[in-house]
Amino acid sequence: MKYYGFMQDERYIYFVTELLKGGDLFTYHRTVGNFNPAQTAFYGAQVVSIFEYLQSKDIVYRDLKPENIMIGSDGYL
């Protein structure tokens, strides 16, 4: 995901990024219903890989929830 910059007002900071047409994992899950075992393994492995990468860069991410996990148009997180 490309990062273009940020803006802020008196209350919030807004990050400007490219549009990811796949949406977020929460909305996708609500749309398709429960994931089958293969889908669960696919998305679970990607989440683990994301956290391995972030930790290798000494980045701590504390707000893990499906609403914050974006899906690209290729189906990958």
N, C-alpha and C positions, 0 to 999 in steps of 0.2 A: 504494500500500500504506500503510495507516495504521500509525503507530508509537504504541504505548501506553506505552512506558517500558522500563526495563531492571532486571535483578536481577543480583547477582553473589555468587559464593561465593569461597572461598580461591583457586580456580584459574581460573575462567571468568567471563566476562560474558555474560549472556543478554539478547537483545533480544526484547521482546514486541511482536508485530505481528499484524495481522489474518491470518486463514487464507486462503491462496490455493489454491483447489481444483484449479487446473490442474497443480500439482506443479512439478517442476524440469525444465529442458531436458535434462539428462543422462538421467533416467528416461524421459522422453517419447521421446527419440531411440532408446534401447534398445528401447522398446516397438514403435515403428513401423519401425525399421530405417533405412536411409539415406534422407536427405531428397532429394526431387527438386529440380531447379533452381529452381522457383518457391518452394518452401519455404525453400531455402537463401537466396535473395534476400530473402524476407520476414523471416526471423529475423536475417540479417546486417544488413539495413538498420535493424532495431530496436536491435541491439547498438550500431551506430555512433551512432544517435540518442541512446541512453542515455549514451554516453561524451561526446558533444558537450554534453549538458545538464550532466553532472557537471563537466566542465571549465569551463563557463561560470559555475559556482558555486564555482570554485577547490577542487574536491574531487578528490583523487587516489585512485583505486581500483586496488589491486594484486593482488587475488585473483580475477581473471577466470577462471572455469571453468564448464562447463555445470551443475555441481551447485549453483552459487550464482546461477544465473539462473532466476528464478521465472516461471511462466506463470499469468496470470489465467484466470478461468473463461471469458472472452471470447476466449482464444487469444493475446492479446498479452503480450509480455514486460513 
